[in-house]
Amino acid sequence: MTEPDTADTIVMRHLSDIEGAVRHVKGVLEPKFWEAVSNRMEAWAAERDWIKDVDPQTEGDYWLAPRAWQSPDDEDDAEFWFSLTVTSEDDGEDVTALAPFVGASAHGNRYVLSFERERPKKRAWQTLLSQSDELLQQLRERGFETDTRAGTIAYPVTLDAGELGAAFADEDFDVVLAPLIAVLGVAEQALHLFDQLVLAGRSAS
């Protein structure tokens, strides 16, 4: 009598296909994806004269900020900024960088647009946020997730896996990246709230 397949036997039977798929994702799809993301973030920031670092070679470690947040001694750097980054639930790292974007992470990882700062230090920042409940509530109403203990303010960025597959086939990423551009728009519309945190943060540093 033939024993039923287990997850282990299925994986081993298809290991060559799995290895080939991972190589294709990392060697072909990811470079195309990061180039598309960086191009669109670059164009979005340029239209608004924001400062930014969206070099596709950094593969997702991108940030951008309005001119009002730039560092006093460096016009290409910022004291506060929005960062496209990965958040992790269990500190595990996915095999591919695309998994957190499409809800396929095995570790609960996901991409977010996070509000970051150079100063003040974490304890002072936590105190500032704990005293800004009304402002944080307004950000939550716009879709931002806030955690005063962790000192984080972030908006989830999720892409559709099917649309991403079609984007690679058509070499047209406008549709699949629309959620990212929409999140940038939400952040821009909430700048008057973030400006208050920037002002308070500069005073606390």
Disulfide bonds with the S-S distance in Angstrom:
none
